[in-house]
Amino acid sequence: MNPTSIAAAMSGAQSAGAQMVLAAKMVRMNADAQGAIAQVIDAAAQNAQRLADTTAGVGRNVDISA
C-alpha cells in the first residue's frame, strides 16, 4: 500500500468518526427535546385540571329571573 492510499484511508476514517460524533449529539439533542415537550404537555394537563377544579361550580347558581 502506498503512502497516499494510507493517508486517504486515515483521512476518511477521521471524517467518519466526526460524522458519528455529530450524529450521536443530534440523537441526544432530539431525545432531550422530546423529553422537554413531554414535560410541557404534562404541565399543561396539570394546569388544565387545576383550572377545571377551581371553576367547577362557577356559573351554576346564577339567578337570571327578572
Backbone hydrogen bonds, N-H to C=O, Kabsch-Sander energy under -0.5 kcal/mol:
donor,donor_aa,acceptor,acceptor_aa,energy
6,I,2,N,-1.8
7,A,3,P,-2.5
8,A,4,T,-2.4
9,A,5,S,-2.4
10,M,6,I,-2.5
11,S,7,A,-2.4
12,G,8,A,-2.3
13,A,9,A,-2.1
14,Q,10,M,-2.2
15,S,11,S,-2.2
16,A,12,G,-2.4
17,G,13,A,-2.2
18,A,14,Q,-2.3
19,Q,15,S,-2.2
20,M,16,A,-2.1
21,V,17,G,-2.1
22,L,18,A,-2.4
23,A,19,Q,-2.5
24,A,20,M,-2.4
25,K,21,V,-2.2
26,M,22,L,-2.3
27,V,23,A,-2.2
28,R,24,A,-2.3
29,M,25,K,-2.5
30,N,26,M,-2.3
31,A,27,V,-2.3
32,D,28,R,-2.5
33,A,29,M,-2.4
34,Q,30,N,-2.4
35,G,31,A,-2.1
36,A,32,D,-2.2
37,I,33,A,-2.4
38,A,34,Q,-2.2
39,Q,35,G,-1.9
40,V,36,A,-2.2
41,I,37,I,-2.5
42,D,38,A,-2.2
43,A,39,Q,-2.5
44,A,40,V,-2.4
45,A,41,I,-2.2
46,Q,42,D,-2.3
47,N,43,A,-2.5
48,A,44,A,-2.4
49,Q,45,A,-2.1
50,R,46,Q,-2.4
51,L,47,N,-2.4
52,A,48,A,-2.4
53,D,49,Q,-2.4
54,T,50,R,-2.4
55,T,51,L,-2.2
56,A,53,D,-0.8
58,V,55,T,-0.6
60,R,57,G,-1.4
62,V,59,G,-0.5
64,I,62,V,-0.8
